[in-house]
């Protein structure tokens, strides 16, 4: 009889532990899912900023080329 009670107690504790572990796993899954969403949003923002930076850099390079190709330079008098 004592052995059966002991096994039942161990089984009950193991089920309780399994329940806690399952709860923690669900919590971690939710956190990972949120992090994946945040990561995707961050990657999207990075891509947008890099694309914007690339277009600005190209515009800046075009302006530099235009400045280099001008034949006359005007200097404003100081006074």
Secondary structure in CASP SS format (residue, H / E / C, confidence):
PFRMAT SS
TARGET T0000
AUTHOR 0000-0000-0000
METHOD secondary structure of the structure
MODEL  1
X C 1.00
X H 1.00
X H 1.00
X H 1.00
X H 1.00
X H 1.00
X H 1.00
X H 1.00
X H 1.00
X H 1.00
X H 1.00
X H 1.00
X H 1.00
X H 1.00
X H 1.00
X H 1.00
X H 1.00
X H 1.00
X H 1.00
X H 1.00
X H 1.00
X H 1.00
X H 1.00
X H 1.00
X H 1.00
X H 1.00
X H 1.00
X H 1.00
X H 1.00
X H 1.00
X H 1.00
X H 1.00
X H 1.00
X H 1.00
X H 1.00
X H 1.00
X H 1.00
X H 1.00
X H 1.00
X H 1.00
X H 1.00
X H 1.00
X H 1.00
X H 1.00
X H 1.00
X H 1.00
X H 1.00
X H 1.00
X H 1.00
X H 1.00
X H 1.00
X H 1.00
X H 1.00
X H 1.00
X H 1.00
X H 1.00
X H 1.00
X H 1.00
X H 1.00
X H 1.00
X H 1.00
X H 1.00
X H 1.00
X H 1.00
X H 1.00
X H 1.00
X H 1.00
X H 1.00
X H 1.00
X C 1.00
X C 1.00
X C 1.00
X C 1.00
X C 1.00
X C 1.00
X C 1.00
X C 1.00
X C 1.00
X C 1.00
END
